[in-house]
Amino acid sequence: MKSYRKELWFEAGRRRQIIHITPQIEDCLRESGIREGLLLCNAMHITASVFINDNESGLHQDYEEWLEGLAPEKPHSRYRHNGYEDNADAHLKRTIMGREVVVAVTDGKLDFGPWEQIFYYELDGMRRKRVLVKIIGE
């Protein structure tokens, strides 16, 4: 069995931003040479998420509005976590969106359903953060 590991770095220009990362993940899969196995992709920061869904801008805006309704950024004073930092809402949003995705690798390709794509969701941006890609298989 082979194993591959790579860190991808992102720096969102806004506090919250959804970044389509499927092309970078596919590049990792090609680099790995693995044809059959599993790919794990996870955010390495507690205020960021990796998720799978449709690459559709209306849906991405719906995520923004829905999450902001559940855990509004302001007022910062509403959260006990906020003191030194003002990102409690980002921690809560990440819990909802999740940390990672696992995708089957079949015949050297990501084994997606229709419309599925991988996204990095920055929830407390304006600084560099990592995503881990780990692939195991043959």
C-alpha positions in Angstrom: 0.0 0.0 0.0 1.2 3.5 -0.9 0.7 6.6 1.2 0.8 10.3 0.1 0.7 13.5 2.2 0.6 17.1 1.1 -0.3 20.4 2.7 -2.1 23.0 0.7 -2.1 26.6 1.9 -4.9 29.2 1.5 -5.2 32.8 2.4 -8.7 34.1 2.0 -9.1 37.8 1.2 -12.3 38.1 3.3 -13.3 36.9 6.8 -15.5 34.2 5.2 -14.9 32.8 1.8 -15.7 29.5 0.0 -12.8 28.4 -2.2 -13.3 25.6 -4.8 -10.3 23.3 -4.3 -11.2 20.2 -6.4 -8.6 21.0 -9.1 -5.8 21.1 -6.4 -7.1 17.9 -4.9 -7.1 16.2 -8.3 -3.5 17.4 -8.8 -2.5 15.7 -5.5 -4.2 12.5 -6.7 -2.2 12.6 -9.9 1.1 13.3 -8.0 0.4 10.4 -5.7 0.1 7.8 -8.4 -2.5 6.0 -6.4 -5.2 4.4 -8.6 -7.4 2.7 -6.0 -7.9 3.8 -2.4 -9.1 6.6 -0.2 -8.4 10.3 -0.1 -8.8 12.3 3.1 -8.9 16.1 2.9 -9.2 18.1 6.1 -8.9 21.6 7.4 -6.0 22.0 9.9 -7.5 24.9 11.7 -10.5 25.1 14.0 -12.1 28.1 12.2 -12.1 26.5 8.7 -13.9 23.7 7.0 -13.7 21.3 4.1 -16.9 20.1 2.6 -18.4 18.5 -0.5 -21.4 20.0 -2.4 -22.5 21.6 -5.6 -20.3 24.4 -7.2 -23.2 26.8 -7.4 -23.0 30.4 -6.2 -26.6 30.6 -5.0 -26.0 27.6 -2.7 -22.8 29.2 -1.4 -24.7 32.4 -0.6 -27.4 30.3 1.1 -24.6 28.8 3.3 -23.5 32.2 4.3 -26.9 33.5 5.2 -27.9 30.2 7.0 -24.8 30.1 9.1 -24.9 33.8 9.9 -28.5 33.2 11.1 -27.4 30.3 13.4 -24.2 32.0 14.7 -24.1 35.7 13.9 -20.6 37.3 13.9 -21.8 40.3 15.8 -22.3 41.5 18.5 -19.0 39.9 19.6 -20.1 40.3 23.2 -22.7 37.6 22.8 -20.0 34.9 23.0 -18.0 33.9 26.1 -15.1 32.8 23.9 -14.6 36.3 22.6 -12.2 38.3 24.6 -8.7 38.1 23.1 -10.2 37.0 19.8 -13.5 37.8 18.1 -14.1 34.5 16.3 -16.4 32.4 18.4 -19.0 32.4 15.6 -16.3 30.9 13.3 -15.8 28.0 15.7 -19.5 27.3 15.8 -19.9 27.5 12.0 -17.0 25.1 11.6 -18.7 22.6 13.9 -21.8 22.7 11.6 -19.8 22.5 8.3 -17.4 19.8 9.4 -13.7 19.3 9.4 -13.0 16.9 6.5 -14.1 14.8 3.6 -13.2 11.3 2.5 -13.5 10.4 -1.1 -13.1 7.0 -2.7 -10.4 6.8 -5.5 -11.4 4.5 -8.3 -9.3 4.0 -11.5 -7.2 7.1 -10.6 -10.1 9.5 -10.2 -12.2 10.9 -7.4 -15.3 8.8 -7.2 -17.8 11.6 -7.0 -21.6 11.6 -7.4 -23.2 14.0 -9.8 -22.3 17.6 -9.2 -20.0 16.9 -6.2 -17.0 19.1 -5.7 -14.6 19.8 -2.8 -14.5 23.2 -1.1 -12.4 24.9 1.6 -14.6 27.3 3.7 -12.6 30.0 5.5 -14.7 31.2 8.5 -12.1 33.5 10.1 -9.9 34.7 7.3 -7.2 37.1 6.4 -4.3 34.8 7.4 -2.7 31.7 5.9 -4.2 28.3 6.8 -3.5 24.7 5.9 -5.5 21.9 4.4 -4.1 18.3 4.7 -4.5 15.9 1.8 -3.7 12.3 2.7 -4.2 9.5 0.1 -3.7 5.8 0.8 -4.1 2.9 -1.6 -2.5 1.1 -4.5 
